[in-house]
Amino acid sequence: MSDWPTHRFNPSPEGLRDLTPWQIIFSFLNSRVPQMDLDGWQQPANVHLDVPIANYLRDQGLNDETIRLADKFSSYGTNLWETSLLQLCSVFAFARVSMAIGAGRGSMSIKGGNQRLPEAMAKAVKGDVLQARAVAAVRVDGEGIEARCTDGGRHVAKFLVMSLPFSALRLLTIEPAFRGLQAEAVATLPYHAAFQAHFAIEKPFWESDGLPPSFWSDGPIERFNALTYGPDNSISSFMHFSDGDSARRYDLLPAESSAALVLSELERIRPAAKGALRLVRAFSWQQTPYSGGAYASWMPGQIPRFASAMRMPYERMHLCGEHTSVMARGMEGALESGERVALEILQRA
């Protein structure tokens, strides 16, 4: 890290050479865009920021190579040329508020894994929680709405809460079909591609080669991070993470085969890692039909066009999920939208 400011591969202009590629986004860009309220990204006053992130960086004086490296570590959107800056403004605002509310691991993770949260919520529900059923079609009929499953089951109610991301919702048959801007949103809203491979440790290879355990690269591996969930925050495992355009490259093979390529490349560039890691799990968010991606990834022009319209109730169907949230993101955004649809249905019932 200390070599980077004067390194011959550092393409940044004077005044920015002290910044790493990922700090171009989360430090430099974060300081250049206006700080806005949590809902500011959907306010008409900020619509001028609904432009490709790369275009805005170029207007700030960054060259193409600096933008290319920043793109490898942006973590949001397909790439910096196809993602709205307004979405990133939402990320910045939510991160700023989240850090003010809580800090440290206790505010970011749950003992035993974050999956424990929805499991506990399911146990608290009064009534049946039906699992291992895939919905194939939804039909509004008179005074009710019906969900049809692939196993032949039919479930009828007065209202339906639809939490599927649009990448999965567009695989269902909806009768009558969505109309207008809502139909356009369901059909076109992109979802962020993400590929992960998790490795258990057989031996501490980083102690042999003297290099930092974690690293970032513009090569095939891109991000290889040590996870510190061991005793006294010791290194417990490693995670390869790639997203956007890079993740789609790994989707050309089964996830386990792509993980094997990651491990092979790691051993090539860090020979001390040979035989030091064992694959535990590889996962592609976009290869599962129930998600089709990690989260909504807004393209320039989409937020002012249908962000509000797409979360409106459709017939007796109420839409929720992180893609319909305004103030929060991720799991918190999903909870925000769940509260909204609960109130919508109570007002109608």
C-alpha positions as CSV (number, residue, x, y, z in Angstrom):
1,M,0.0,0.0,0.0
2,S,2.8,2.4,0.8
3,D,4.3,1.9,-2.7
4,W,1.1,2.9,-4.5
5,P,1.4,6.8,-4.5
6,T,4.6,6.7,-6.5
7,H,4.1,3.4,-8.4
8,R,4.5,3.3,-12.1
9,F,1.2,1.5,-12.5
10,N,-0.7,4.3,-10.6
11,P,-2.6,6.2,-13.4
12,S,-4.3,8.8,-11.2
13,P,-3.7,12.5,-11.8
14,E,-1.7,14.6,-9.4
15,G,-3.6,15.2,-6.2
16,L,-5.3,11.8,-6.3
17,R,-2.3,9.5,-6.4
18,D,-2.5,8.8,-2.6
19,L,-5.9,7.3,-3.1
20,T,-6.3,3.5,-3.8
21,P,-8.6,2.5,-6.7
22,W,-11.5,1.8,-4.3
23,Q,-11.0,5.1,-2.5
24,I,-11.7,6.8,-5.8
25,I,-15.3,5.8,-5.3
26,F,-15.8,5.7,-1.6
27,S,-13.7,8.7,-0.7
28,F,-13.1,11.0,-3.6
29,L,-16.5,10.6,-5.3
30,N,-18.3,10.5,-2.0
31,S,-16.9,13.9,-1.2
32,R,-17.8,15.4,-4.6
33,V,-21.5,14.6,-4.7
34,P,-23.9,16.5,-2.5
35,Q,-24.8,14.9,0.8
36,M,-28.5,14.2,0.6
37,D,-31.2,12.8,2.9
38,L,-32.0,9.1,2.7
39,D,-34.8,9.7,0.2
40,G,-32.8,12.3,-1.8
41,W,-31.9,9.9,-4.6
42,Q,-35.6,9.8,-5.6
43,Q,-36.2,13.6,-5.3
44,P,-36.7,15.7,-8.4
45,A,-34.1,18.2,-7.2
46,N,-31.3,15.6,-7.7
47,V,-32.4,14.2,-11.0
48,H,-29.3,16.0,-12.6
49,L,-27.2,13.3,-10.9
50,D,-29.0,10.5,-12.8
51,V,-26.0,10.0,-15.1
52,P,-23.4,7.2,-15.6
53,I,-20.9,7.2,-12.8
54,A,-18.0,7.0,-15.2
55,N,-19.2,10.2,-17.0
56,Y,-19.3,12.1,-13.7
57,L,-15.8,10.9,-12.8
58,R,-14.5,12.0,-16.2
59,D,-16.1,15.4,-15.6
60,Q,-14.2,15.6,-12.3
61,G,-10.9,15.3,-14.2
62,L,-10.2,11.5,-13.9
63,N,-8.6,9.7,-16.9
64,D,-9.9,6.5,-18.4
65,E,-7.3,4.2,-16.7
66,T,-8.1,5.6,-13.3
67,I,-11.8,5.0,-14.0
68,R,-11.1,1.4,-15.2
69,L,-9.3,0.5,-12.0
70,A,-12.0,2.1,-9.9
71,D,-14.6,0.1,-11.8
72,K,-13.0,-3.2,-10.6
73,F,-13.7,-2.2,-7.0
74,S,-16.9,-0.2,-7.1
75,S,-19.2,-3.0,-5.8
76,Y,-22.3,-1.4,-7.2
77,G,-23.8,-1.8,-10.6
78,T,-22.9,-3.7,-13.7
79,N,-20.1,-1.3,-14.3
80,L,-19.4,2.4,-13.9
81,W,-20.7,3.2,-17.4
82,E,-24.1,1.5,-17.0
83,T,-25.0,2.5,-13.4
84,S,-26.7,5.6,-12.2
85,L,-24.8,8.0,-10.0
86,L,-28.1,8.5,-8.1
87,Q,-28.0,4.9,-6.9
88,L,-24.5,5.5,-5.5
89,C,-25.7,8.6,-3.8
90,S,-28.3,6.4,-2.0
91,V,-25.5,4.0,-1.0
92,F,-23.5,6.9,0.4
93,A,-26.4,8.3,2.4
94,F,-27.4,5.0,3.9
95,A,-23.8,4.2,4.8
96,R,-23.4,7.6,6.5
97,V,-26.6,7.1,8.6
98,S,-25.8,3.5,9.4
99,M,-22.3,4.4,10.7
100,A,-23.9,7.1,12.9
101,I,-26.4,4.6,14.4
102,G,-24.0,1.8,15.1
103,A,-20.4,0.7,14.7
104,G,-18.5,-2.5,14.8
105,R,-19.3,-6.1,13.9
106,G,-22.3,-6.2,16.2
107,S,-24.2,-3.8,14.0
108,M,-23.3,-5.7,10.8
109,S,-23.6,-9.4,11.5
110,I,-25.6,-11.8,13.6
111,K,-24.0,-14.7,15.6
112,G,-24.4,-17.8,13.6
113,G,-25.0,-15.9,10.3
114,N,-27.5,-13.3,9.1
115,Q,-29.8,-16.1,7.9
116,R,-30.7,-16.5,11.6
117,L,-32.8,-13.3,11.4
118,P,-35.4,-14.5,8.8
119,E,-35.4,-17.9,10.5
120,A,-36.4,-16.3,13.8
121,M,-39.0,-14.1,12.1
122,A,-40.5,-17.1,10.4
123,K,-40.8,-18.9,13.8
124,A,-42.6,-15.8,15.2
125,V,-45.3,-15.9,12.5
126,K,-48.7,-17.2,13.7
127,G,-50.0,-19.7,11.1
128,D,-48.3,-21.8,8.4
129,V,-45.1,-20.9,6.7
130,L,-45.0,-23.1,3.6
131,Q,-41.6,-23.9,2.4
132,A,-40.1,-25.7,-0.7
133,R,-42.9,-24.4,-2.9
134,A,-42.2,-22.5,-6.1
135,V,-44.9,-20.1,-7.4
136,A,-45.4,-20.3,-11.2
137,A,-48.3,-18.0,-11.8
138,V,-50.5,-15.4,-10.0
139,R,-54.1,-14.6,-11.1
140,V,-56.4,-11.9,-9.9
141,D,-60.0,-13.1,-10.0
142,G,-62.9,-11.0,-8.7
143,E,-62.6,-10.5,-5.0
144,G,-59.4,-12.5,-4.5
145,I,-56.0,-13.4,-5.8
146,E,-54.6,-16.8,-6.4
147,A,-51.0,-18.1,-6.4
148,R,-50.4,-21.3,-8.4
149,C,-47.3,-23.4,-7.6
150,T,-45.3,-25.8,-9.7
151,D,-46.4,-28.7,-7.5
152,G,-50.1,-28.1,-8.5
153,G,-51.0,-26.4,-5.3
154,R,-53.2,-23.3,-5.3
155,H,-53.4,-20.7,-2.6
156,V,-56.1,-18.1,-2.5
157,A,-56.4,-14.9,-0.4
158,K,-57.9,-11.4,-0.5
159,F,-54.4,-9.8,-1.0
160,L,-51.0,-11.0,-1.9
161,V,-47.6,-9.5,-0.8
162,M,-45.1,-10.1,-3.6
163,S,-41.5,-9.9,-2.4
164,L,-39.8,-11.5,-5.4
165,P,-37.1,-9.4,-7.0
166,F,-38.1,-8.3,-10.5
167,S,-35.5,-10.6,-11.9
168,A,-37.5,-13.5,-10.5
169,L,-40.9,-12.0,-10.9
170,R,-40.6,-11.7,-14.6
171,L,-40.3,-15.4,-14.8
172,L,-43.9,-15.8,-13.5
173,T,-47.2,-15.6,-15.4
174,I,-49.2,-12.7,-14.0
175,E,-52.9,-12.4,-15.0
176,P,-53.8,-9.8,-15.9
177,A,-50.3,-8.7,-17.0
178,F,-48.6,-5.7,-15.5
179,R,-49.2,-2.4,-17.5
180,G,-47.4,0.8,-18.2
181,L,-44.4,1.9,-16.2
182,Q,-44.8,-1.0,-13.8
183,A,-44.6,-3.5,-16.7
184,E,-41.5,-1.7,-18.0
185,A,-39.8,-1.8,-14.6
186,V,-40.5,-5.5,-14.0
187,A,-39.2,-6.3,-17.5
188,T,-36.0,-4.2,-17.5
189,L,-34.7,-3.4,-14.0
190,P,-31.2,-4.9,-13.9
191,Y,-29.8,-6.8,-11.0
192,H,-26.3,-6.8,-9.7
193,A,-24.3,-9.8,-10.6
194,A,-22.1,-11.3,-7.8
195,F,-20.0,-14.4,-7.5
196,Q,-18.5,-15.7,-4.3
197,A,-16.2,-18.5,-3.4
198,H,-15.4,-19.3,0.3
199,F,-12.3,-21.2,1.3
200,A,-11.3,-22.9,4.6
201,I,-7.7,-22.6,5.7
202,E,-5.4,-25.6,5.8
203,K,-2.3,-23.6,6.5
204,P,-1.5,-19.9,7.0
205,F,0.2,-19.2,3.6
206,W,0.4,-15.5,4.2
207,E,2.9,-16.1,7.0
208,S,5.2,-17.8,4.5
209,D,5.3,-15.3,1.7
210,G,5.1,-12.2,4.0
211,L,2.4,-10.5,2.0
212,P,-0.9,-9.2,3.4
213,P,-3.6,-11.9,3.7
214,S,-6.1,-9.9,1.7
215,F,-5.5,-8.3,-1.6
216,W,-7.2,-6.5,-4.5
217,S,-6.2,-6.9,-8.1
218,D,-7.2,-6.0,-11.7
219,G,-6.4,-9.6,-12.6
220,P,-8.8,-12.6,-12.7
221,I,-9.1,-12.8,-8.9
222,E,-9.9,-9.1,-8.3
223,R,-10.8,-9.4,-4.6
224,F,-9.5,-12.0,-2.2
225,N,-10.4,-11.1,1.4
226,A,-9.5,-12.7,4.7
227,L,-12.6,-13.0,7.0
228,T,-11.9,-12.4,10.7
229,Y,-14.6,-14.4,12.5
230,G,-12.1,-16.5,14.5
231,P,-11.2,-16.2,18.2
232,D,-10.1,-12.7,19.0
233,N,-10.9,-11.6,15.4
234,S,-8.4,-14.0,13.9
235,I,-8.6,-15.1,10.3
236,S,-11.3,-17.8,10.0
237,S,-11.6,-18.2,6.2
238,F,-11.1,-16.5,2.8
239,M,-13.6,-15.2,0.3
240,H,-13.2,-14.4,-3.3
241,F,-15.7,-11.8,-4.5
242,S,-16.3,-10.5,-8.0
243,D,-19.3,-8.6,-9.3
244,G,-20.8,-6.8,-12.3
245,D,-19.2,-7.7,-15.6
246,S,-16.5,-9.7,-13.9
247,A,-18.9,-12.0,-12.1
248,R,-20.6,-12.9,-15.4
249,R,-17.3,-14.3,-16.7
250,Y,-17.4,-16.9,-13.9
251,D,-21.0,-17.8,-14.8
252,L,-19.7,-19.5,-18.0
253,L,-18.8,-22.5,-15.8
254,P,-20.5,-24.2,-12.9
255,A,-19.7,-22.3,-9.7
256,E,-17.4,-25.0,-8.3
257,S,-15.4,-25.1,-11.5
258,S,-15.0,-21.3,-11.5
259,A,-13.9,-21.5,-7.8
260,A,-11.2,-24.0,-8.9
261,L,-9.9,-21.5,-11.5
262,V,-9.8,-18.8,-8.7
263,L,-7.7,-21.1,-6.5
264,S,-5.4,-22.0,-9.4
265,E,-4.8,-18.4,-10.2
266,L,-4.1,-17.7,-6.5
267,E,-1.5,-20.4,-6.4
268,R,0.1,-19.0,-9.5
269,I,0.6,-15.5,-8.2
270,R,1.2,-16.6,-4.6
271,P,2.9,-20.0,-4.7
272,A,2.8,-20.2,-0.9
273,A,-0.9,-20.7,-1.2
274,K,-0.5,-24.1,-2.9
275,G,-2.4,-26.6,-0.9
276,A,-3.2,-24.0,1.8
277,L,-7.0,-23.6,1.0
278,R,-10.0,-25.8,0.6
279,L,-13.2,-24.8,-1.2
280,V,-16.2,-24.8,1.1
281,R,-18.9,-23.1,-1.1
282,A,-19.1,-21.3,-4.4
283,F,-22.3,-19.3,-5.2
284,S,-23.5,-17.2,-8.1
285,W,-26.5,-14.9,-7.2
286,Q,-27.6,-14.5,-10.8
287,Q,-27.6,-18.3,-11.5
288,T,-30.4,-19.0,-9.0
289,P,-33.9,-18.3,-10.5
290,Y,-35.3,-17.2,-7.2
291,S,-33.0,-14.1,-7.1
292,G,-31.4,-13.6,-10.5
293,G,-28.9,-11.3,-9.0
294,A,-27.8,-9.8,-5.7
295,Y,-29.9,-6.6,-5.6
296,A,-31.5,-4.0,-8.0
297,S,-28.9,-2.1,-10.0
298,W,-30.4,1.1,-11.5
299,M,-29.3,2.3,-14.9
300,P,-29.3,6.0,-15.8
301,G,-32.8,7.2,-16.6
302,Q,-34.6,4.5,-14.7
303,I,-34.9,6.1,-11.2
304,P,-37.0,9.2,-12.2
305,R,-38.9,7.2,-14.8
306,F,-40.4,4.4,-12.7
307,A,-39.0,4.2,-9.1
308,S,-42.2,5.5,-7.7
309,A,-44.7,3.9,-10.1
310,M,-43.3,0.4,-9.8
311,R,-43.9,0.0,-6.0
312,M,-47.6,1.0,-6.3
313,P,-50.1,-1.8,-5.6
314,Y,-51.2,-3.8,-8.6
315,E,-54.7,-5.0,-8.4
316,R,-54.7,-7.1,-5.2
317,M,-50.9,-7.6,-5.3
318,H,-48.7,-5.4,-3.1
319,L,-45.0,-5.2,-4.1
320,C,-42.2,-5.2,-1.6
321,G,-38.5,-6.0,-1.4
322,E,-35.3,-4.0,-1.3
323,H,-35.9,-2.9,-4.9
324,T,-39.0,-1.0,-3.7
325,S,-37.4,0.7,-0.7
326,V,-36.7,4.4,-0.4
327,M,-34.9,5.2,2.8
328,A,-32.8,2.0,3.4
329,R,-30.9,-0.6,1.5
330,G,-30.4,-4.4,1.6
331,M,-32.1,-6.3,4.4
332,E,-33.1,-3.0,6.1
333,G,-34.7,-1.9,2.8
334,A,-36.6,-5.1,2.6
335,L,-38.0,-4.5,6.2
336,E,-38.9,-0.9,5.3
337,S,-40.9,-2.1,2.3
338,G,-42.6,-4.8,4.3
339,E,-43.9,-2.2,6.8
340,R,-45.2,-0.2,3.8
341,V,-47.2,-3.0,2.3
342,A,-48.6,-4.0,5.6
343,L,-50.0,-0.5,6.1
344,E,-51.3,-0.5,2.5
345,I,-53.3,-3.7,3.0
346,L,-54.6,-2.6,6.4
347,Q,-56.0,0.5,4.8
348,R,-57.7,-1.6,2.1
349,A,-59.0,-4.3,4.4
